[in-house]
C-alpha cells in the first residue's frame, strides 16, 4: 500500500491541485459573469432580458456533462479550440454563472426599494448604489446560497475528468484501473472532498458573520 | 466648517399630470412652493400627496407638465422633451433633501456612516471632512451620542432624526418630508416634529406630506388640501382649518377631528 501511494502520490497531488484550481477559477469567474449578467438585466435595455433568460434556462435545463461535451467537442466546429483544462474552467464558469445570476437576482430583489430611493434622492450614481448599498445589504440574504452553490461546484469538478482534465477524479480512476485497488483511492478521494467542502463552509460562515455583524446585539 | 444654509429654493409645478397605467394619480396640479416657507400637503390616503412630493425630486417621473426648482426644469431636458440626463438629474437632486416615512436608513452602516456616505460619495469631501460634518449634523438633531449605533439599535424616532441629519448634511436648498411621523409610535412623534420645527425656524424651504394636523396648523405657512389627485384648496392654516371653504375639505377635517377627539 505504501508502495502504491509512493507511486501515485505525485499524480494525486497534481490532481488535487487541478481540482482546486478549476474550482477556484470556475467559481470566481462564474460569480463575476453571473454578477455582470444580473447588472445587465437590471440596468440594461429591456430587450436584454430575453436572451439572458434563454441563457439561464438553457444552462439550468441541461446536464453539466452535456454542456462540457458541447463546449469541448463542439467548440472546434465554430473555431473554439480549447485545451481540456481551459475548456473545463470555462464550462464551470458558464454553468456557475447561470445559477449565481439567479441567486443575485433574488438577493437584489430583496433589498428594500426605499433604501435605494434614499440613495437616489441624495444623488448617488448607480454604480455607487450597487457597490455601497445593494451588494452589502443583499449579502445578508444571498451569501448562504452563494456559498452553498460554491460547494455544489466543488463536486461538479469531477466531471472535468470526462474531457480528460487530469484532476483528482481522473487520477483516482487511473490509479484504480492500473492497480485494481478500489477502496483506498475512493477513500482518499472522499476524504479530500470532505476536507475541501468543510474548509469552504467554515470560510463561508466567517464571511456571513462579517456581512451580518450589524444585526448582532452589541449595544 | 459648519453646516451652511444654502439659499432656500422655490419649487413650481405647472399642470403636472401623472398616470399609473390607466389610473391618473395627479391631475393638472399647479402649485408654487415659496422659498424659506413650510408647505404642508394634507388629504385622504391615495389623494396623490406623496406622488406630488416624489415628482419634485423625480423619484416619480411626471408624464406631462413642468416641475421647476427655482427656474430649472427637473425630469426633462425641456418641457415635453427628452428625459433629463442622469448626471444632470443627480446634480439637481443634491439640492433636494428627502425624508421618508420608513426612514430608509442603510442598515449595514452606523448612524455616522449613514450621514457621511453622501458627503463623501456625492459631495466629494474627504473622509475626515465628511465625518466632521456628519457629526455636526447628528449633533444638530440631538444624536451626537448615537453615532456608532446601527439603525437596528435606534428607536424609530432616533432613526428618523438620523435620516433628517443625513439629508441636511448635504446642505439642500429644499427639503421634502413624506409622512415623516406616520411610522412612529405616538410618544416618539414629538422629537421628530421638534427637529422639523427647528429647521423651519431656520428658514428652510420645506414641503411636508403629513397627517399631523397639529403640526400643519402651527408650523405651516401654507396648507394644501388634495383629493383624488387634484389640489382642492390652498391657504394659510387659519383659512384651511378654521374656515374651510370647500365641502370636501370640511368633511375631511371633520372626519379627522372625530377620530382624534379625546372622549374615550
Interface residues (C-beta under 8 A of the other chain):
Chain A: X112 X114 X115 X117 X118 X119 X120 X121 X122 X123 X124 X125 X126 X128 X132 X133 X136 X137 X140 X211 X214 X215 X217 X218 X219
Chain B: X57 X59 X86 X90 X91 X93 X94 X96 X97 X98 X100 X102 X104 X105 X106 X107 X108 X109 X117 X118 X121 X122 X149 X150 X152 X153 X163 X166 X167 X170
